[in-house]
Amino acid sequence: MLISVILPLAKNENKQKIIRCLDSLKKQSFQKFELLIITSPKLAQKLSGLFREYKFTKIHPGHWSKSAARNEGVKKAKGQFLFHLDADMKLSSGLLLELVQKTKKGKVAVVVPCPISKNVNFWGKCRGLEAKLISGDSVLESPIFIKKSLFQKMHGYDEKLDPLDDWGLHLALKKHCIKFARSRGRANLYVSPSLKDSFQRVFERSRAVPILKERYPNLPQVEIKNKIELYKRKWNLLYRFPIYTLGLLFLKITDLVAFSLGKYFPKEPYHLSRTSLSYEEKRLGSNFTRYKHFAEVRGINRLLEKPSKIIEVGCGTGRITAELIKKGHQIIPIDPSEKMLKEFKKKKGFPKPKKASGEKIPFRKDEFETSLSLRVIWHCPLRKAVKIVSEMNRVSSQLVILDIVNEKRFLTKYLRNPNTYPVSLKEFLLLCKKKGLEVQTIIPLDVSLPFWLNLLPQKLAERCFPALYKLDLTLAKIIQPGRYLLKLVK
């Protein structure tokens, strides 16, 4: 039997940590395994000499998130069973052999204990105490050794849940009544987090909780009662290590803050019911947001000189679609979110939308005169944004219209939402040029941010919109705008 060990490596992964991990694989008593390392081309090249020292290693360079890297590794895997390894793990020498023996007894998913090593910093030792307290909990532990066919049946790790993809797999397996076995062998963790690292990790994990709760409303992993019961059962550990107990108490307070904060900035917010149901109110519910809508529509109408056939990438609930219909445009709306499209379909007289991502638009080359996307590009990391622009360029014969968030705006880097990715206008236009697009018109948006409009009666505020819009265009000559609306031509 062959085991496929999948190891994703971050582009800045520590070399000594990698060596320790690979050495522990080299010393396994069971040697019928392949190691698939999924990492960035830059790190693959930098450590190519090191990887050649381990004959069982196969390198697959590319750019993926951690869960996507694991799924990519599984596509290349030749083994019947998968072992999902992390760089900060050091495996006990007989672990793989023990796992093989469990498969002979019919076990298809095995939890491997991952205690934290003693050779870590103070905060690592505090996390180590926490690991001991929750060790053996059937709610929190997920299998990292699993039959490949079963993993594929569960559709692998859900990339939308990263970094809670392990919880997603755990719940999917439990839903199918899969029982987890548990190994005696261990995968010791070598983690020495700073307070900042610890806070950031919990913050990022909590951002994935809302979308996980959409699928599993009763999410046991976040129930505080469960953890309190675990702590009660092993209270003697807290008593034995008072210094680390105090450190853990401090960490749990920061965890609570990070967790609470993270839920306000969920990942993939447009795939949540709460977002789609409140979206229209959020965009049009106050004088200030109505002015922003007015400015966006005024800018789009200025760029579209005559009615044309348009594909709207990221149509959402149809806010901009409605304005385009008024001007006589022929619209084909697409959006990847079922929740947003559900609200869109409630609108009467609207064209039928199609569920599709801007990264892979399901239409022929030059099928539309114009491709338009508002409030989409700047919610994507630059690499993904470039893919969307490339696809928009492919399906349009004349124009590409989109908006970006300006990184030069005062304090943008520090005050931005985690789901917002500001870019330099100059750098973005250079990327567009490489895709065969030249900028024709740039319209500034979000210049003065007139929150004071909310103090006025609605009708009075709306009378101010045209004059305020003209003022913003003038102010943009001396004030960095928050966004740019771009008209790109082929």
C-alpha positions in Angstrom: 0.0 0.0 0.0 1.2 3.5 -0.9 0.6 6.5 1.4 0.5 10.0 -0.2 1.8 12.6 2.2 0.6 16.1 1.3 2.8 19.0 2.5 1.8 22.6 1.6 4.6 25.1 2.3 4.1 28.9 2.7 6.4 31.0 0.6 8.2 32.2 3.8 8.4 28.9 5.5 11.4 28.4 7.9 14.0 26.1 6.4 15.0 24.5 9.7 11.4 23.6 10.4 11.1 22.0 6.9 14.3 19.9 7.5 13.0 18.7 10.9 9.7 17.7 9.3 11.4 15.9 6.4 13.9 14.1 8.6 11.0 12.7 10.7 9.6 11.2 7.4 12.9 9.8 6.4 13.1 7.9 9.7 9.7 6.3 9.4 9.8 2.5 9.8 7.2 2.3 6.9 8.8 3.7 3.8 6.1 3.0 1.1 5.1 6.7 0.8 5.4 9.6 -1.6 5.7 13.2 -0.4 4.0 15.8 -2.5 5.2 19.3 -1.6 2.9 22.1 -2.8 4.6 25.5 -2.6 5.4 28.7 -4.5 7.7 28.6 -7.5 10.1 30.9 -5.6 10.5 28.7 -2.6 10.6 25.6 -4.8 13.6 27.0 -6.6 15.2 28.4 -3.4 15.1 25.0 -1.7 15.5 22.8 -4.7 18.9 21.5 -3.5 17.4 20.6 -0.1 14.5 18.8 -1.6 16.8 16.7 -3.8 18.3 15.2 -0.7 15.0 13.5 0.1 14.4 11.0 -2.7 10.7 10.5 -1.9 9.9 14.2 -2.6 7.9 15.5 -5.5 7.6 19.2 -6.0 4.5 20.9 -7.4 5.0 24.7 -7.6 2.1 27.1 -7.9 0.1 29.7 -6.0 -2.6 28.4 -3.8 -4.2 28.9 -0.4 -3.3 26.2 2.2 -6.6 24.2 1.6 -6.4 24.7 -2.2 -2.7 23.4 -2.0 -3.8 20.3 -0.2 -6.6 19.7 -2.7 -4.1 20.2 -5.5 -1.8 17.7 -3.9 -4.6 15.1 -3.7 -5.1 15.4 -7.5 -1.5 14.4 -8.0 -1.5 11.7 -5.3 -1.1 8.0 -6.3 -1.6 6.5 -2.9 -4.8 4.9 -1.6 -4.5 6.9 1.7 -3.6 10.5 2.4 -1.6 12.0 5.2 -2.0 15.8 5.5 1.2 17.0 7.0 2.3 20.5 8.2 5.8 21.9 8.2 5.8 22.4 12.0 5.1 18.6 12.6 7.7 16.0 13.7 6.3 12.5 13.3 7.1 9.7 15.8 9.1 7.0 13.9 6.5 4.3 13.9 3.5 6.5 13.1 3.0 5.6 9.4 3.4 1.9 10.1 0.7 2.1 12.8 -1.6 3.9 10.4 -1.2 1.2 7.8 -2.0 -1.4 10.4 -5.2 0.5 11.2 -6.3 0.5 7.5 -6.0 -3.4 7.6 -8.6 -3.3 10.3 -11.0 -1.2 8.2 -10.2 2.2 9.6 -10.7 4.9 6.9 -10.1 8.2 9.0 -7.6 8.5 11.8 -7.0 11.3 14.2 -3.3 11.8 15.0 -2.6 13.5 18.3 -0.6 16.7 17.8 0.9 17.8 21.2 3.0 20.9 21.3 6.8 20.2 21.9 8.5 21.5 25.0 11.1 23.2 22.8 9.0 26.3 22.1 8.6 29.8 23.6 6.5 30.8 26.6 3.3 31.3 24.5 3.9 28.0 22.7 4.1 26.3 26.1 0.8 28.0 27.1 -0.8 26.6 23.9 0.8 23.3 24.8 -1.1 23.3 28.1 -4.3 24.1 26.2 -3.6 21.2 23.8 -3.3 18.8 26.7 -6.6 20.1 28.2 -8.6 19.5 24.9 -6.7 16.4 23.9 -9.1 13.5 23.0 -12.1 15.7 22.4 -14.2 14.2 19.6 -15.7 17.5 18.7 -12.4 19.4 18.1 -10.1 16.8 16.6 -10.1 16.1 12.9 -8.5 13.2 11.0 -5.3 14.0 9.0 -5.0 10.4 7.8 -7.8 9.5 5.5 -8.7 7.2 2.6 -8.3 9.0 -0.7 -11.6 7.9 -2.1 -13.4 9.0 1.1 -11.7 12.4 1.0 -12.8 12.9 -2.6 -16.3 11.8 -1.8 -16.4 14.7 0.8 -15.1 17.0 -2.1 -11.8 17.5 -0.3 -11.1 20.6 1.9 -13.6 23.4 1.3 -11.5 26.3 0.2 -14.1 28.9 1.2 -13.6 27.8 4.8 -9.8 28.1 4.9 -8.4 28.2 7.6 -11.3 26.2 9.2 -11.2 23.7 6.4 -10.4 21.0 8.9 -13.6 21.7 10.8 -15.5 21.6 7.5 -14.1 18.1 6.7 -14.7 16.9 10.3 -18.4 17.9 10.1 -18.8 16.5 6.6 -17.5 13.1 7.7 -19.7 13.1 10.8 -22.7 13.9 8.7 -22.0 10.7 6.7 -21.6 8.8 10.0 -17.9 8.2 9.5 -16.2 7.1 12.8 -12.7 8.3 13.6 -10.0 6.0 14.9 -7.1 7.5 17.0 -3.4 6.7 16.8 -1.0 6.2 19.6 1.8 7.7 17.5 2.1 11.4 17.4 2.9 14.4 15.2 4.6 16.8 17.6 4.1 20.4 16.8 6.9 23.0 17.0 5.1 26.3 17.3 6.5 29.4 18.9 3.8 32.1 18.3 4.1 35.7 19.2 1.1 37.4 20.8 0.5 39.0 17.4 0.6 35.7 15.6 -1.7 34.1 18.1 -4.2 37.0 17.7 -4.0 36.9 13.9 -4.6 33.2 13.8 -7.8 33.3 15.9 -9.0 36.3 14.0 -8.6 34.6 10.6 -10.2 31.4 11.9 -13.2 33.3 13.3 -13.8 35.0 10.0 -14.6 31.6 8.5 -17.1 30.7 11.2 -20.2 32.5 9.7 -20.0 30.6 6.4 -19.5 27.4 8.3 -22.5 28.1 10.5 -24.6 28.6 7.3 -24.1 24.9 6.6 -24.0 23.6 10.2 -26.1 25.9 12.4 -25.4 23.9 15.5 -21.6 24.3 15.4 -20.2 22.4 18.4 -16.6 23.6 17.9 -17.5 27.1 19.0 -19.7 26.2 22.0 -17.9 27.6 25.1 -19.7 25.1 27.3 -17.9 22.2 25.6 -14.5 23.7 26.4 -15.4 24.6 30.0 -16.3 20.9 30.5 -13.0 19.8 29.1 -11.1 22.2 31.4 -13.0 20.9 34.4 -12.1 17.3 33.6 -8.4 18.1 33.6 -8.4 20.9 36.2 -5.4 19.3 37.9 -3.2 20.3 34.9 -4.1 24.0 35.5 -3.1 23.5 39.1 0.2 21.8 38.3 1.4 24.6 35.9 0.3 27.9 37.5 2.6 30.1 35.3 1.4 28.6 32.1 -2.2 28.7 33.4 -1.9 32.5 33.9 -0.4 32.8 30.4 -3.2 30.7 28.9 -5.8 32.8 30.7 -4.4 35.9 29.1 -4.3 34.1 25.7 -8.0 33.1 26.1 -8.9 36.7 26.7 -7.1 37.8 23.6 -8.7 34.9 21.7 -12.2 36.1 22.8 -11.4 39.6 21.5 -10.0 38.3 18.2 -12.9 35.8 17.7 -15.5 38.5 18.4 -13.8 40.9 16.0 -13.3 38.4 13.3 -17.0 37.5 13.0 -17.7 41.2 12.0 -15.4 40.7 9.0 -16.4 37.3 7.6 -14.7 35.6 4.7 -16.7 35.3 1.6 -19.4 37.7 3.0 -21.5 37.7 -0.2 -22.1 33.9 0.2 -23.9 34.5 3.5 -27.7 34.8 3.9 -27.3 37.7 6.3 -25.4 39.7 3.7 -27.7 39.1 0.8 -30.8 39.9 2.9 -29.4 43.2 4.1 -27.5 44.2 1.0 -30.0 46.6 -0.5 -30.5 48.3 2.9 -26.8 48.6 3.4 -26.2 50.2 -0.1 -29.4 52.4 -0.2 -30.5 52.7 3.5 -29.1 56.2 4.3 -28.5 59.5 2.6 -24.7 58.9 2.5 -25.0 55.4 0.9 -27.6 56.7 -1.5 -25.2 59.4 -2.6 -22.5 56.8 -3.2 -25.0 54.9 -5.3 -25.8 58.1 -7.2 -22.1 58.8 -7.9 -21.5 55.2 -9.1 -24.5 55.3 -11.5 -23.6 58.8 -12.7 -20.0 57.6 -13.5 -21.2 54.4 -15.3 -23.7 56.4 -17.4 -20.9 58.8 -18.3 -18.7 55.9 -19.5 -21.5 54.1 -21.4 -22.4 56.5 -24.2 -25.1 54.4 -25.9 -27.1 51.2 -25.2 -25.0 48.1 -25.6 -24.9 44.4 -24.8 -23.3 44.1 -21.4 -22.2 41.2 -19.2 -22.4 42.3 -15.6 -19.8 40.4 -13.5 -20.9 40.2 -9.9 -24.5 41.4 -10.3 -25.3 40.8 -6.6 -28.9 41.6 -5.8 -29.4 43.7 -8.9 -28.8 47.2 -7.7 -26.7 48.3 -10.7 -28.6 46.0 -13.1 -31.8 48.0 -12.4 -30.0 51.2 -13.4 -28.6 49.7 -16.6 -32.0 48.4 -17.6 -33.4 52.0 -17.3 -30.8 53.1 -19.9 -31.8 50.5 -22.4 -28.8 48.2 -22.1 -29.1 44.5 -22.8 -27.8 42.8 -19.6 -26.5 39.3 -18.9 -25.9 39.2 -15.1 -23.6 36.7 -13.5 -22.6 36.1 -9.8 -21.0 33.2 -7.9 -23.2 33.6 -4.8 -26.4 31.6 -4.6 -27.6 33.8 -1.7 -27.2 37.0 -3.7 -28.9 35.5 -6.8 -31.8 34.3 -4.7 -32.5 37.9 -3.9 -31.8 39.0 -7.5 -34.5 36.6 -8.8 -37.1 38.2 -6.7 -37.0 41.3 -8.9 -39.6 41.5 -11.6 -38.7 42.4 -15.2 -35.0 41.6 -14.6 -33.0 39.3 -17.0 -32.3 35.8 -15.9 -29.0 35.7 -14.0 -26.4 32.9 -14.3 -24.4 31.5 -11.4 -20.8 31.9 -12.5 -17.5 33.3 -11.2 -15.6 36.1 -12.9 -12.5 33.9 -12.9 -14.2 31.6 -15.4 -16.9 33.4 -17.4 -19.0 30.8 -19.3 -19.3 32.8 -22.6 -17.4 33.0 -25.9 -14.7 35.4 -26.9 -16.1 38.9 -27.8 -19.6 37.8 -27.1 -20.4 41.2 -25.5 -19.6 44.7 -26.4 -18.9 45.6 -22.7 -18.1 43.8 -19.6 -18.8 45.7 -16.4 -18.0 44.9 -12.7 -18.7 47.1 -9.7 -17.6 46.4 -6.2 -16.0 43.1 -7.2 -12.3 43.5 -8.2 -11.2 45.1 -4.9 -12.7 42.3 -2.9 -10.2 39.9 -4.5 -6.4 39.4 -3.9 -4.5 40.9 -6.8 -3.8 37.5 -8.5 -7.5 36.7 -8.6 -8.4 40.2 -9.7 -6.1 39.9 -12.7 -7.8 36.6 -13.7 -11.2 38.3 -13.5 -9.9 41.3 -15.6 -8.5 38.8 -18.1 -11.8 37.0 -18.4 -13.7 40.3 -18.7 -11.4 41.3 -21.5 -11.8 38.0 -23.3 -15.6 38.1 -23.5 -15.9 41.8 -24.4 -15.2 43.2 -27.9 -14.9 46.9 -26.9 -14.9 48.0 -23.2 -14.1 46.8 -19.7 -15.5 48.9 -16.9 -14.6 48.3 -13.3 -13.6 50.0 -10.0 -10.6 49.6 -7.7 -9.8 50.8 -4.2 -6.9 53.3 -4.1 -4.1 52.3 -1.8 -2.8 56.0 -1.9 -5.9 57.1 0.0 -5.0 58.4 3.5 -4.6 55.6 6.0 -6.2 53.0 3.5 -3.6 50.4 4.4 -4.4 50.6 8.1 -8.2 51.2 8.2 -9.2 48.9 5.4 -11.7 46.0 5.8 -9.9 42.6 5.7 -12.0 41.8 2.6 -10.7 44.9 0.8 -7.5 44.8 -1.3 -6.3 48.3 -2.3 -4.0 48.7 -5.3 -1.8 51.4 -6.8 -3.6 52.9 -9.8 -0.3 53.0 -11.8 0.5 49.3 -11.1 -3.0 48.2 -11.8 -3.1 49.9 -15.2 0.3 48.3 -16.1 -1.2 44.9 -15.4 -4.2 45.8 -17.5 -1.9 46.9 -20.3 -0.2 43.5 -20.3 -3.7 42.0 -20.9 -4.2 44.3 -23.9 -6.3 47.0 -22.2 -5.6 50.7 -22.3 -7.2 53.2 -19.9 -9.5 55.7 -21.6 -11.3 57.4 -18.7 -10.7 57.5 -15.0 -13.5 58.8 -12.7 -12.8 59.4 -9.0 -15.2 58.0 -6.4 -15.5 58.3 -2.6 -13.6 61.6 -2.5 -15.3 63.8 0.3 -17.2 61.1 2.2 -20.2 63.4 3.2 -21.6 61.5 6.2 -23.3 64.8 7.1 -25.9 64.0 4.5 -27.5 61.7 7.1 -28.5 64.7 9.2 -30.7 66.0 6.4 -34.2 64.9 5.3 -34.0 62.5 2.4 -35.5 64.8 -0.3 -33.2 67.7 0.7 -30.2 65.4 0.7 -31.0 64.1 -2.7 -31.2 67.6 -4.1 -27.6 68.1 -3.0 -26.3 65.0 -4.8 -25.6 66.6 -8.3 -23.7 69.6 -6.8 -21.9 67.4 -4.4 -20.8 65.1 -7.2 -19.4 68.0 -9.2 -17.5 69.2 -6.1 -16.0 65.7 -5.6 -14.7 65.7 -9.1 -13.0 69.0 -8.4 -11.7 68.0 -5.0 -10.2 64.8 -6.6 -7.5 67.0 -8.1 -6.1 67.8 -4.7 -7.4 64.9 -2.5 -6.7 61.2 -3.2 -10.1 59.5 -3.9 -11.1 56.3 -2.1 -11.8 54.5 -5.4 -11.4 54.9 -9.2 -13.9 53.9 -11.8 -12.0 52.9 -14.9 -13.0 52.6 -18.6 -10.6 50.3 -20.3 -10.5 49.9 -24.1 -9.1 47.0 -26.1 
